[in-house]
Amino acid sequence: MSELTQTAGEMFGNFVKAVVDVDRELIAIDAELHSDLEAMLLAQGAKQKDLWGINLYPAMPEEELIEFDSMINVRPSQGNGSRGVEQEGTRRKITAIVAKRIVR
């Protein structure tokens, strides 16, 4: 069993919450709320505009691993009016960072 799968089982059952810093290419994983991970990254020097909340489903196939859904993503000032990540370029960056950083 992968560490990510074990972490998912301990918190929510089949997924873990994560926040990706698209500028610094970092991922914070495993908290009850995305906002907790966001606060941690901000305290470490991240910029709000670079942080995006996702959910990771380690048991799912690669194309279904990432769910782009978090309240921290609602940012009308950045052109993102929903809980998803509306800009395709940002979704591609997130996907690339997850592929680089997450071992399943």
Buried (B, 14 or more C-beta within 10 A) or exposed (E): EEEBBEBBBEBBEBBBBBBBBBEBEBBBBBBEBBBEBBBEBBEEEBEEEBBBBBBBBBBBEEEEBBBBBBEBBEBEEEEBEEBBBBEEEBBEBBBEBBEEEBEE
